Amino acid sequence: MSTPVIPLPARAFLSVLSARWDEFWDDLRPRLEALLGPVDYESGPIPFNVTGYYDGELGTPITRRILSFGRPLAMDALAEVKLATNALERQWERDGRRLFNLDPGYINQERLVLATGKNFTHRVYLSRGIWADLTLIFQKGDWFDLPWTFPDYAEPEMKGHLTRLREMYRASLKNMQPHEETICHEA
């Protein structure tokens, strides 16, 4: 028999896609910090050109920013975070189209997990219509793609950012207290 153990919290991760940053970023960033804590990593704009999936809704050219947050994230809070980011997307909609796409997830020593509202064979149900997508795993000093890894997450530039975030997470473990305040999770 296994004995359940609450895992250490993870590092909150957020990918933001948009073609119209000047229309929302100064107002959205503080809202994200209110939700997830202070931003401790923000990439510059990264061209998003691996698919045209979002072009019709978000416009072009789309760029991505990667954010992480200093406050630890209880892993079981991921569904709650996805629902909150979905609400932010809806608040900024114009004519039924989003200005931006928010993809929250978490990083820990072993993996990158993203939250989604879409079921698929490899996704695990969390709660309230939200699924966990195991996007990448970290083994033997590197990120490894899975058969379903999104092509943009398989790119070396993305993995470079993720490696930096993983290093920041590992450094934070040295100072993490067992009952440190985390982004709330469902009881």
Salt bridges, closest charged atoms under 4 A:
GLU23 OE1 - ARG94 NH1 2.17
GLU33 OE2 - ARG29 NH1 3.68
ASP40 OD2 - ARG11 NH1 2.51
GLU42 OE1 - ARG29 NE 2.77
GLU42 OE2 - ARG65 NH1 3.22
GLU57 OE1 - ARG98 NH2 2.97
GLU89 OE1 - ARG98 NH1 3.09
GLU110 OE1 - ARG111 NH1 3.57
ASP133 OD2 - HIS122 NE2 2.86
ASP133 OD2 - ARG123 NE 2.75
ASP145 OD1 - LYS159 NZ 2.60
ASP152 OD2 - ARG64 NH2 2.05
GLU157 OE2 - HIS161 NE2 3.93
